[in-house]
Amino acid sequence: MADEVKLAFGLDGAPDANLASWKQEPPKFLGDYHLEDESYDTLVFEAQVMGVGMRILMWGMAKTLYRVSVTFSEGSVGTRVTLSGQAKEDVRDEMGAYLREHTRQL
């Protein structure tokens, strides 16, 4: 899939604290996504990505959802974050900016 995203990166702090922080206030690149599901170590976000024009053409009967799963686990130092799912190009660009600014190398 062209919009597929798979990332692994490190964050300072404990996995539980990072999960709680992302749940409370997700990073800016997840602005179009909403929290859909969660487990003890994973948050699942979804975004409706079908444009209004296409929805009109489909009589409101179709929708395209992109889903991103974010798993927080114990890393060698801090938290290992594994992010996978689908994102449009502009969101992938925002992810790159976030990685450059907030993360540490694993």
N, C-alpha and C positions, 0 to 999 in steps of 0.2 A: 504494500500500500504506500502510495506516495507521501502521505502525511504521517507516516509511522515515526514515533519517537521512542528511543531507548537511551537512557542516561543512568550513570552511576557516579555519585560524587560524595564528598564528605562534608559534614557540618560539625562545628564545635558543639559540645554539650551532649547530654544523654538522649537516647532515642525517644523515650517517653516525653521529655520536655520539648523536643523538636516536633513530634507529632502533635502535641497539644498546641504548640505555637502555630503550626500550619493549619490546624483545625479552626482555631480562633481567628486567625488572620492569614489566609493563604498569600503566597507571593503574588506580586502584581501581574505576572504572566498568566495566572489563573483567573484573571478578572472576569472573563466571560463564562467561566465554569462555576458550577455550584456543587457543594458536597452532596453526593448521592448515597454513599455507603461508607462504612468504616468497620474495621476489626481491631484487634488488640495492637497490631503493628502496621496497618495499612489504611490509607484514606483513598477513596475513589471519587473523582470529580467528573461531571458530565457537562457538556455544552451543546446547545442546539446550533448547528452551523448552516442549516439550509436557509438561503436568502428568502426574503419576502416574496419576490417575484416568482421564484420556483414554487413556493408554497401555494401561491394563488393559482399557478398553472396546474398544480396537483390537487386543487380543490380542498386544500387543508388536510388532506388524507395522508400525507407522507411527511416524514421528518428525518433529518440526518443528525445523529448524535455522535459526538466524539467523546471518548472516555479516556481518562488518565488515571492510572493507579500509582500511588506513591507509597513505597514500603520503607520503614525506618528500622534499621537493625544495628546491633552493636558493631562498631568498626574498630580498627586497630587503635585509632585515637578519635574519640567522639562517636558520631553517628554516620553510618553508611546509608545513603538514600538511593533507592533504585526507583526510577520513574519510567513508566512505559505506557504507551497508548497512542492517541492520535491528536495532532495539533496542526492548525493552519500555519502557513509560512511566517506570518507576522508574530504569532505566538512562539514559534520556534526561535525566531530572532530575539524575542524578549527573554526566553529561557537562556540563551547564550549570554546575554548581558547579565542576567542574574548569576549565572555560574562564574563569570569573570569577577563579579563584585563580592559574592557572599560565600564562596565555597573554598574548600581546601583540597589538595590533591590526595587521592587515596594511596 
